[in-house]
């Protein structure tokens, strides 16, 4: 289900119990950064594009991808759902 303003649609498959919130699908920059390396590197996607994520569940996640030399930059608007600190 590709959104018309996006080059591709991405998603994460996980068991519902692994995700802390019912029907919550976070937009993952790490997933899209990895995919971008492959998609841009093979010529499937241009060096700058927008990917949608979560639209299968009614989410309007948009990930902005841009290649800058050998690096790929990921960006987009965010909503903070959980805030805290972790001490290891």
Phi and psi restraints in degrees (range 20) as a CNS / XPLOR table:
assign (resid 1 and name C) (resid 2 and name N)
       (resid 2 and name CA) (resid 2 and name C) 1.0 -81.0 20.0 2
assign (resid 2 and name N) (resid 2 and name CA)
       (resid 2 and name C) (resid 3 and name N) 1.0 130.4 20.0 2
assign (resid 2 and name C) (resid 3 and name N)
       (resid 3 and name CA) (resid 3 and name C) 1.0 -73.3 20.0 2
assign (resid 3 and name N) (resid 3 and name CA)
       (resid 3 and name C) (resid 4 and name N) 1.0 142.9 20.0 2
assign (resid 3 and name C) (resid 4 and name N)
       (resid 4 and name CA) (resid 4 and name C) 1.0 -63.4 20.0 2
assign (resid 4 and name N) (resid 4 and name CA)
       (resid 4 and name C) (resid 5 and name N) 1.0 -23.5 20.0 2
assign (resid 4 and name C) (resid 5 and name N)
       (resid 5 and name CA) (resid 5 and name C) 1.0 -92.1 20.0 2
assign (resid 5 and name N) (resid 5 and name CA)
       (resid 5 and name C) (resid 6 and name N) 1.0 7.5 20.0 2
assign (resid 5 and name C) (resid 6 and name N)
       (resid 6 and name CA) (resid 6 and name C) 1.0 -123.5 20.0 2
assign (resid 6 and name N) (resid 6 and name CA)
       (resid 6 and name C) (resid 7 and name N) 1.0 151.5 20.0 2
assign (resid 6 and name C) (resid 7 and name N)
       (resid 7 and name CA) (resid 7 and name C) 1.0 -75.4 20.0 2
assign (resid 7 and name N) (resid 7 and name CA)
       (resid 7 and name C) (resid 8 and name N) 1.0 -36.2 20.0 2
assign (resid 7 and name C) (resid 8 and name N)
       (resid 8 and name CA) (resid 8 and name C) 1.0 -151.8 20.0 2
assign (resid 8 and name N) (resid 8 and name CA)
       (resid 8 and name C) (resid 9 and name N) 1.0 166.0 20.0 2
assign (resid 8 and name C) (resid 9 and name N)
       (resid 9 and name CA) (resid 9 and name C) 1.0 -116.1 20.0 2
assign (resid 9 and name N) (resid 9 and name CA)
       (resid 9 and name C) (resid 10 and name N) 1.0 132.8 20.0 2
assign (resid 9 and name C) (resid 10 and name N)
       (resid 10 and name CA) (resid 10 and name C) 1.0 -119.6 20.0 2
assign (resid 10 and name N) (resid 10 and name CA)
       (resid 10 and name C) (resid 11 and name N) 1.0 163.2 20.0 2
assign (resid 10 and name C) (resid 11 and name N)
       (resid 11 and name CA) (resid 11 and name C) 1.0 -162.4 20.0 2
assign (resid 11 and name N) (resid 11 and name CA)
       (resid 11 and name C) (resid 12 and name N) 1.0 162.8 20.0 2
assign (resid 11 and name C) (resid 12 and name N)
       (resid 12 and name CA) (resid 12 and name C) 1.0 -119.2 20.0 2
assign (resid 12 and name N) (resid 12 and name CA)
       (resid 12 and name C) (resid 13 and name N) 1.0 132.8 20.0 2
assign (resid 12 and name C) (resid 13 and name N)
       (resid 13 and name CA) (resid 13 and name C) 1.0 -101.1 20.0 2
assign (resid 13 and name N) (resid 13 and name CA)
       (resid 13 and name C) (resid 14 and name N) 1.0 122.3 20.0 2
assign (resid 13 and name C) (resid 14 and name N)
       (resid 14 and name CA) (resid 14 and name C) 1.0 -147.7 20.0 2
assign (resid 14 and name N) (resid 14 and name CA)
       (resid 14 and name C) (resid 15 and name N) 1.0 151.7 20.0 2
assign (resid 14 and name C) (resid 15 and name N)
       (resid 15 and name CA) (resid 15 and name C) 1.0 -65.0 20.0 2
assign (resid 15 and name N) (resid 15 and name CA)
       (resid 15 and name C) (resid 16 and name N) 1.0 140.8 20.0 2
assign (resid 15 and name C) (resid 16 and name N)
       (resid 16 and name CA) (resid 16 and name C) 1.0 -56.7 20.0 2
assign (resid 16 and name N) (resid 16 and name CA)
       (resid 16 and name C) (resid 17 and name N) 1.0 -33.4 20.0 2
assign (resid 16 and name C) (resid 17 and name N)
       (resid 17 and name CA) (resid 17 and name C) 1.0 -72.0 20.0 2
assign (resid 17 and name N) (resid 17 and name CA)
       (resid 17 and name C) (resid 18 and name N) 1.0 -19.7 20.0 2
assign (resid 17 and name C) (resid 18 and name N)
       (resid 18 and name CA) (resid 18 and name C) 1.0 -73.3 20.0 2
assign (resid 18 and name N) (resid 18 and name CA)
       (resid 18 and name C) (resid 19 and name N) 1.0 -32.4 20.0 2
assign (resid 18 and name C) (resid 19 and name N)
       (resid 19 and name CA) (resid 19 and name C) 1.0 -86.0 20.0 2
assign (resid 19 and name N) (resid 19 and name CA)
       (resid 19 and name C) (resid 20 and name N) 1.0 133.5 20.0 2
assign (resid 19 and name C) (resid 20 and name N)
       (resid 20 and name CA) (resid 20 and name C) 1.0 -69.5 20.0 2
assign (resid 20 and name N) (resid 20 and name CA)
       (resid 20 and name C) (resid 21 and name N) 1.0 -28.6 20.0 2
assign (resid 20 and name C) (resid 21 and name N)
       (resid 21 and name CA) (resid 21 and name C) 1.0 -115.4 20.0 2
assign (resid 21 and name N) (resid 21 and name CA)
       (resid 21 and name C) (resid 22 and name N) 1.0 138.4 20.0 2
assign (resid 21 and name C) (resid 22 and name N)
       (resid 22 and name CA) (resid 22 and name C) 1.0 -56.9 20.0 2
assign (resid 22 and name N) (resid 22 and name CA)
       (resid 22 and name C) (resid 23 and name N) 1.0 132.3 20.0 2
assign (resid 22 and name C) (resid 23 and name N)
       (resid 23 and name CA) (resid 23 and name C) 1.0 57.7 20.0 2
assign (resid 23 and name N) (resid 23 and name CA)
       (resid 23 and name C) (resid 24 and name N) 1.0 19.3 20.0 2
assign (resid 23 and name C) (resid 24 and name N)
       (resid 24 and name CA) (resid 24 and name C) 1.0 -88.9 20.0 2
assign (resid 24 and name N) (resid 24 and name CA)
       (resid 24 and name C) (resid 25 and name N) 1.0 126.1 20.0 2
assign (resid 24 and name C) (resid 25 and name N)
       (resid 25 and name CA) (resid 25 and name C) 1.0 -125.9 20.0 2
assign (resid 25 and name N) (resid 25 and name CA)
       (resid 25 and name C) (resid 26 and name N) 1.0 110.0 20.0 2
assign (resid 25 and name C) (resid 26 and name N)
       (resid 26 and name CA) (resid 26 and name C) 1.0 -75.0 20.0 2
assign (resid 26 and name N) (resid 26 and name CA)
       (resid 26 and name C) (resid 27 and name N) 1.0 146.6 20.0 2
assign (resid 26 and name C) (resid 27 and name N)
       (resid 27 and name CA) (resid 27 and name C) 1.0 -81.5 20.0 2
assign (resid 27 and name N) (resid 27 and name CA)
       (resid 27 and name C) (resid 28 and name N) 1.0 122.9 20.0 2
assign (resid 27 and name C) (resid 28 and name N)
       (resid 28 and name CA) (resid 28 and name C) 1.0 -103.6 20.0 2
assign (resid 28 and name N) (resid 28 and name CA)
       (resid 28 and name C) (resid 29 and name N) 1.0 111.5 20.0 2
assign (resid 28 and name C) (resid 29 and name N)
       (resid 29 and name CA) (resid 29 and name C) 1.0 -64.7 20.0 2
assign (resid 29 and name N) (resid 29 and name CA)
       (resid 29 and name C) (resid 30 and name N) 1.0 -35.6 20.0 2
assign (resid 29 and name C) (resid 30 and name N)
       (resid 30 and name CA) (resid 30 and name C) 1.0 -65.0 20.0 2
assign (resid 30 and name N) (resid 30 and name CA)
       (resid 30 and name C) (resid 31 and name N) 1.0 -40.0 20.0 2
assign (resid 30 and name C) (resid 31 and name N)
       (resid 31 and name CA) (resid 31 and name C) 1.0 -62.2 20.0 2
assign (resid 31 and name N) (resid 31 and name CA)
       (resid 31 and name C) (resid 32 and name N) 1.0 -48.6 20.0 2
assign (resid 31 and name C) (resid 32 and name N)
       (resid 32 and name CA) (resid 32 and name C) 1.0 -69.2 20.0 2
assign (resid 32 and name N) (resid 32 and name CA)
       (resid 32 and name C) (resid 33 and name N) 1.0 -31.4 20.0 2
assign (resid 32 and name C) (resid 33 and name N)
       (resid 33 and name CA) (resid 33 and name C) 1.0 -65.7 20.0 2
assign (resid 33 and name N) (resid 33 and name CA)
       (resid 33 and name C) (resid 34 and name N) 1.0 -42.4 20.0 2
assign (resid 33 and name C) (resid 34 and name N)
       (resid 34 and name CA) (resid 34 and name C) 1.0 -65.5 20.0 2
assign (resid 34 and name N) (resid 34 and name CA)
       (resid 34 and name C) (resid 35 and name N) 1.0 -45.6 20.0 2
assign (resid 34 and name C) (resid 35 and name N)
       (resid 35 and name CA) (resid 35 and name C) 1.0 -63.1 20.0 2
assign (resid 35 and name N) (resid 35 and name CA)
       (resid 35 and name C) (resid 36 and name N) 1.0 -38.5 20.0 2
assign (resid 35 and name C) (resid 36 and name N)
       (resid 36 and name CA) (resid 36 and name C) 1.0 -61.9 20.0 2
assign (resid 36 and name N) (resid 36 and name CA)
       (resid 36 and name C) (resid 37 and name N) 1.0 -41.4 20.0 2
assign (resid 36 and name C) (resid 37 and name N)
       (resid 37 and name CA) (resid 37 and name C) 1.0 -55.6 20.0 2
assign (resid 37 and name N) (resid 37 and name CA)
       (resid 37 and name C) (resid 38 and name N) 1.0 -44.1 20.0 2
assign (resid 37 and name C) (resid 38 and name N)
       (resid 38 and name CA) (resid 38 and name C) 1.0 -74.0 20.0 2
assign (resid 38 and name N) (resid 38 and name CA)
       (resid 38 and name C) (resid 39 and name N) 1.0 -49.4 20.0 2
assign (resid 38 and name C) (resid 39 and name N)
       (resid 39 and name CA) (resid 39 and name C) 1.0 -62.9 20.0 2
assign (resid 39 and name N) (resid 39 and name CA)
       (resid 39 and name C) (resid 40 and name N) 1.0 -44.1 20.0 2
assign (resid 39 and name C) (resid 40 and name N)
       (resid 40 and name CA) (resid 40 and name C) 1.0 -71.1 20.0 2
assign (resid 40 and name N) (resid 40 and name CA)
       (resid 40 and name C) (resid 41 and name N) 1.0 -43.0 20.0 2
assign (resid 40 and name C) (resid 41 and name N)
       (resid 41 and name CA) (resid 41 and name C) 1.0 -61.0 20.0 2
assign (resid 41 and name N) (resid 41 and name CA)
       (resid 41 and name C) (resid 42 and name N) 1.0 -31.5 20.0 2
assign (resid 41 and name C) (resid 42 and name N)
       (resid 42 and name CA) (resid 42 and name C) 1.0 -95.1 20.0 2
assign (resid 42 and name N) (resid 42 and name CA)
       (resid 42 and name C) (resid 43 and name N) 1.0 0.1 20.0 2
assign (resid 42 and name C) (resid 43 and name N)
       (resid 43 and name CA) (resid 43 and name C) 1.0 81.2 20.0 2
assign (resid 43 and name N) (resid 43 and name CA)
       (resid 43 and name C) (resid 44 and name N) 1.0 8.3 20.0 2
assign (resid 43 and name C) (resid 44 and name N)
       (resid 44 and name CA) (resid 44 and name C) 1.0 -73.1 20.0 2
assign (resid 44 and name N) (resid 44 and name CA)
       (resid 44 and name C) (resid 45 and name N) 1.0 -35.6 20.0 2
assign (resid 44 and name C) (resid 45 and name N)
       (resid 45 and name CA) (resid 45 and name C) 1.0 -121.1 20.0 2
assign (resid 45 and name N) (resid 45 and name CA)
       (resid 45 and name C) (resid 46 and name N) 1.0 152.9 20.0 2
assign (resid 45 and name C) (resid 46 and name N)
       (resid 46 and name CA) (resid 46 and name C) 1.0 -71.7 20.0 2
assign (resid 46 and name N) (resid 46 and name CA)
       (resid 46 and name C) (resid 47 and name N) 1.0 172.8 20.0 2
assign (resid 46 and name C) (resid 47 and name N)
       (resid 47 and name CA) (resid 47 and name C) 1.0 -73.1 20.0 2
assign (resid 47 and name N) (resid 47 and name CA)
       (resid 47 and name C) (resid 48 and name N) 1.0 -11.4 20.0 2
assign (resid 47 and name C) (resid 48 and name N)
       (resid 48 and name CA) (resid 48 and name C) 1.0 -141.0 20.0 2
assign (resid 48 and name N) (resid 48 and name CA)
       (resid 48 and name C) (resid 49 and name N) 1.0 124.7 20.0 2
assign (resid 48 and name C) (resid 49 and name N)
       (resid 49 and name CA) (resid 49 and name C) 1.0 -158.5 20.0 2
assign (resid 49 and name N) (resid 49 and name CA)
       (resid 49 and name C) (resid 50 and name N) 1.0 172.3 20.0 2
assign (resid 49 and name C) (resid 50 and name N)
       (resid 50 and name CA) (resid 50 and name C) 1.0 -118.1 20.0 2
assign (resid 50 and name N) (resid 50 and name CA)
       (resid 50 and name C) (resid 51 and name N) 1.0 133.2 20.0 2
assign (resid 50 and name C) (resid 51 and name N)
       (resid 51 and name CA) (resid 51 and name C) 1.0 -112.3 20.0 2
assign (resid 51 and name N) (resid 51 and name CA)
       (resid 51 and name C) (resid 52 and name N) 1.0 145.3 20.0 2
assign (resid 51 and name C) (resid 52 and name N)
       (resid 52 and name CA) (resid 52 and name C) 1.0 -99.3 20.0 2
assign (resid 52 and name N) (resid 52 and name CA)
       (resid 52 and name C) (resid 53 and name N) 1.0 149.8 20.0 2
assign (resid 52 and name C) (resid 53 and name N)
       (resid 53 and name CA) (resid 53 and name C) 1.0 -146.1 20.0 2
assign (resid 53 and name N) (resid 53 and name CA)
       (resid 53 and name C) (resid 54 and name N) 1.0 135.0 20.0 2
assign (resid 53 and name C) (resid 54 and name N)
       (resid 54 and name CA) (resid 54 and name C) 1.0 93.2 20.0 2
assign (resid 54 and name N) (resid 54 and name CA)
       (resid 54 and name C) (resid 55 and name N) 1.0 -1.4 20.0 2
assign (resid 54 and name C) (resid 55 and name N)
       (resid 55 and name CA) (resid 55 and name C) 1.0 -65.9 20.0 2
assign (resid 55 and name N) (resid 55 and name CA)
       (resid 55 and name C) (resid 56 and name N) 1.0 -23.3 20.0 2
assign (resid 55 and name C) (resid 56 and name N)
       (resid 56 and name CA) (resid 56 and name C) 1.0 -65.2 20.0 2
assign (resid 56 and name N) (resid 56 and name CA)
       (resid 56 and name C) (resid 57 and name N) 1.0 -22.2 20.0 2
assign (resid 56 and name C) (resid 57 and name N)
       (resid 57 and name CA) (resid 57 and name C) 1.0 -109.4 20.0 2
assign (resid 57 and name N) (resid 57 and name CA)
       (resid 57 and name C) (resid 58 and name N) 1.0 17.4 20.0 2
assign (resid 57 and name C) (resid 58 and name N)
       (resid 58 and name CA) (resid 58 and name C) 1.0 81.5 20.0 2
assign (resid 58 and name N) (resid 58 and name CA)
       (resid 58 and name C) (resid 59 and name N) 1.0 12.3 20.0 2
assign (resid 58 and name C) (resid 59 and name N)
       (resid 59 and name CA) (resid 59 and name C) 1.0 -89.9 20.0 2
assign (resid 59 and name N) (resid 59 and name CA)
       (resid 59 and name C) (resid 60 and name N) 1.0 151.0 20.0 2
assign (resid 59 and name C) (resid 60 and name N)
       (resid 60 and name CA) (resid 60 and name C) 1.0 -114.3 20.0 2
assign (resid 60 and name N) (resid 60 and name CA)
       (resid 60 and name C) (resid 61 and name N) 1.0 43.7 20.0 2
assign (resid 60 and name C) (resid 61 and name N)
       (resid 61 and name CA) (resid 61 and name C) 1.0 -65.8 20.0 2
assign (resid 61 and name N) (resid 61 and name CA)
       (resid 61 and name C) (resid 62 and name N) 1.0 134.0 20.0 2
assign (resid 61 and name C) (resid 62 and name N)
       (resid 62 and name CA) (resid 62 and name C) 1.0 -129.4 20.0 2
assign (resid 62 and name N) (resid 62 and name CA)
       (resid 62 and name C) (resid 63 and name N) 1.0 129.8 20.0 2
assign (resid 62 and name C) (resid 63 and name N)
       (resid 63 and name CA) (resid 63 and name C) 1.0 -116.6 20.0 2
assign (resid 63 and name N) (resid 63 and name CA)
       (resid 63 and name C) (resid 64 and name N) 1.0 122.0 20.0 2
assign (resid 63 and name C) (resid 64 and name N)
       (resid 64 and name CA) (resid 64 and name C) 1.0 -93.6 20.0 2
assign (resid 64 and name N) (resid 64 and name CA)
       (resid 64 and name C) (resid 65 and name N) 1.0 125.6 20.0 2
assign (resid 64 and name C) (resid 65 and name N)
       (resid 65 and name CA) (resid 65 and name C) 1.0 -118.5 20.0 2
assign (resid 65 and name N) (resid 65 and name CA)
       (resid 65 and name C) (resid 66 and name N) 1.0 134.6 20.0 2
assign (resid 65 and name C) (resid 66 and name N)
       (resid 66 and name CA) (resid 66 and name C) 1.0 -145.9 20.0 2
assign (resid 66 and name N) (resid 66 and name CA)
       (resid 66 and name C) (resid 67 and name N) 1.0 129.5 20.0 2
assign (resid 66 and name C) (resid 67 and name N)
       (resid 67 and name CA) (resid 67 and name C) 1.0 -88.6 20.0 2
assign (resid 67 and name N) (resid 67 and name CA)
       (resid 67 and name C) (resid 68 and name N) 1.0 132.7 20.0 2
assign (resid 67 and name C) (resid 68 and name N)
       (resid 68 and name CA) (resid 68 and name C) 1.0 -129.6 20.0 2
assign (resid 68 and name N) (resid 68 and name CA)
       (resid 68 and name C) (resid 69 and name N) 1.0 93.2 20.0 2
assign (resid 68 and name C) (resid 69 and name N)
       (resid 69 and name CA) (resid 69 and name C) 1.0 64.2 20.0 2
assign (resid 69 and name N) (resid 69 and name CA)
       (resid 69 and name C) (resid 70 and name N) 1.0 -128.8 20.0 2
assign (resid 69 and name C) (resid 70 and name N)
       (resid 70 and name CA) (resid 70 and name C) 1.0 -82.0 20.0 2
assign (resid 70 and name N) (resid 70 and name CA)
       (resid 70 and name C) (resid 71 and name N) 1.0 -6.2 20.0 2
assign (resid 70 and name C) (resid 71 and name N)
       (resid 71 and name CA) (resid 71 and name C) 1.0 -99.6 20.0 2
assign (resid 71 and name N) (resid 71 and name CA)
       (resid 71 and name C) (resid 72 and name N) 1.0 151.4 20.0 2
assign (resid 71 and name C) (resid 72 and name N)
       (resid 72 and name CA) (resid 72 and name C) 1.0 -117.2 20.0 2
assign (resid 72 and name N) (resid 72 and name CA)
       (resid 72 and name C) (resid 73 and name N) 1.0 128.0 20.0 2
assign (resid 72 and name C) (resid 73 and name N)
       (resid 73 and name CA) (resid 73 and name C) 1.0 -105.7 20.0 2
assign (resid 73 and name N) (resid 73 and name CA)
       (resid 73 and name C) (resid 74 and name N) 1.0 136.2 20.0 2
assign (resid 73 and name C) (resid 74 and name N)
       (resid 74 and name CA) (resid 74 and name C) 1.0 -116.6 20.0 2
assign (resid 74 and name N) (resid 74 and name CA)
       (resid 74 and name C) (resid 75 and name N) 1.0 136.3 20.0 2
assign (resid 74 and name C) (resid 75 and name N)
       (resid 75 and name CA) (resid 75 and name C) 1.0 -153.9 20.0 2
assign (resid 75 and name N) (resid 75 and name CA)
       (resid 75 and name C) (resid 76 and name N) 1.0 179.7 20.0 2
assign (resid 75 and name C) (resid 76 and name N)
       (resid 76 and name CA) (resid 76 and name C) 1.0 151.1 20.0 2
assign (resid 76 and name N) (resid 76 and name CA)
       (resid 76 and name C) (resid 77 and name N) 1.0 171.9 20.0 2
assign (resid 76 and name C) (resid 77 and name N)
       (resid 77 and name CA) (resid 77 and name C) 1.0 -74.3 20.0 2
assign (resid 77 and name N) (resid 77 and name CA)
       (resid 77 and name C) (resid 78 and name N) 1.0 150.2 20.0 2
assign (resid 77 and name C) (resid 78 and name N)
       (resid 78 and name CA) (resid 78 and name C) 1.0 -132.1 20.0 2
assign (resid 78 and name N) (resid 78 and name CA)
       (resid 78 and name C) (resid 79 and name N) 1.0 157.1 20.0 2
assign (resid 78 and name C) (resid 79 and name N)
       (resid 79 and name CA) (resid 79 and name C) 1.0 -126.8 20.0 2
assign (resid 79 and name N) (resid 79 and name CA)
       (resid 79 and name C) (resid 80 and name N) 1.0 121.9 20.0 2
assign (resid 79 and name C) (resid 80 and name N)
       (resid 80 and name CA) (resid 80 and name C) 1.0 -75.8 20.0 2
assign (resid 80 and name N) (resid 80 and name CA)
       (resid 80 and name C) (resid 81 and name N) 1.0 121.1 20.0 2
assign (resid 80 and name C) (resid 81 and name N)
       (resid 81 and name CA) (resid 81 and name C) 1.0 -102.1 20.0 2
assign (resid 81 and name N) (resid 81 and name CA)
       (resid 81 and name C) (resid 82 and name N) 1.0 -33.5 20.0 2
assign (resid 81 and name C) (resid 82 and name N)
       (resid 82 and name CA) (resid 82 and name C) 1.0 -137.8 20.0 2
assign (resid 82 and name N) (resid 82 and name CA)
       (resid 82 and name C) (resid 83 and name N) 1.0 137.0 20.0 2
assign (resid 82 and name C) (resid 83 and name N)
       (resid 83 and name CA) (resid 83 and name C) 1.0 -133.2 20.0 2
assign (resid 83 and name N) (resid 83 and name CA)
       (resid 83 and name C) (resid 84 and name N) 1.0 137.2 20.0 2
assign (resid 83 and name C) (resid 84 and name N)
       (resid 84 and name CA) (resid 84 and name C) 1.0 176.6 20.0 2
assign (resid 84 and name N) (resid 84 and name CA)
       (resid 84 and name C) (resid 85 and name N) 1.0 -169.1 20.0 2
assign (resid 84 and name C) (resid 85 and name N)
       (resid 85 and name CA) (resid 85 and name C) 1.0 -130.8 20.0 2
assign (resid 85 and name N) (resid 85 and name CA)
       (resid 85 and name C) (resid 86 and name N) 1.0 157.9 20.0 2
assign (resid 85 and name C) (resid 86 and name N)
       (resid 86 and name CA) (resid 86 and name C) 1.0 -132.5 20.0 2
assign (resid 86 and name N) (resid 86 and name CA)
       (resid 86 and name C) (resid 87 and name N) 1.0 128.1 20.0 2
assign (resid 86 and name C) (resid 87 and name N)
       (resid 87 and name CA) (resid 87 and name C) 1.0 -111.7 20.0 2
assign (resid 87 and name N) (resid 87 and name CA)
       (resid 87 and name C) (resid 88 and name N) 1.0 125.8 20.0 2
